[in-house]
Amino acid sequence: MKAMGRFLPTPTLSLVLLVVWLLMVRSIAPGQLLLGTLLAVGIPLLTKDFWEPLPRVKHPLKLAWFVLVVMWDIVKANVHVSLLILLPRREPHPGFVEYPLEVKDRLAITLLANTITMTPGTVSTNIRLDGSSLLIHVLDLDDEQALIREIRDRYERPLKEIFEC
């Protein structure tokens, strides 16, 4: 098994590269399969020194639940933003919020920032260099403290539990 890890440091990436190659060339001819396999093995081998080790997911069921919560929040936020645009009963109150981070792990911070950005109506705009806070632009900001509590409870704490960081 160690020999396979030496030649395929990231098997998932290798599989994705092979599939993407075959989709791009729109052919499964033997030559394309061979070239795609060489690229799928070679690219990860050449770039493995640049990759940081990924933390292990300690609680996969919590990760699955987190994904469902995020997907539900994306749907809710889409409806909210659509209603703001289609039925302008009041003017939205855009604003910036500086969100103090509890997590210090770079992957968890990145996942949190991306989760916030994927939710319509919010965009992560900046992470402090020391990793202490995240600057978030909000399309319709009613209560800054309520938003901070919601992000902490729905996204940041589950990420801390999933990766135990």
Salt bridges, closest charged atoms under 4 A:
GLU52 OE2 - ARG106 NH2 2.80
ASP73 OD1 - LYS76 NZ 3.82
ASP73 OD1 - ARG154 NH2 2.75
GLU98 OE2 - ARG128 NE 2.80
GLU102 OE2 - ARG152 NE 3.00
GLU102 OE2 - ARG157 NH2 3.78
GLU102 OE1 - LYS160 NZ 3.46
ASP140 OD2 - HIS80 NE2 3.57
ASP140 OD2 - ARG90 NH2 2.64
ASP140 OD1 - HIS93 ND1 3.89
ASP142 OD1 - ARG90 NH2 3.71
ASP153 OD1 - ARG157 NH1 2.57
GLU156 OE1 - ARG152 NE 3.34
GLU161 OE1 - LYS62 NZ 3.21
GLU164 OE2 - HIS59 NE2 3.05
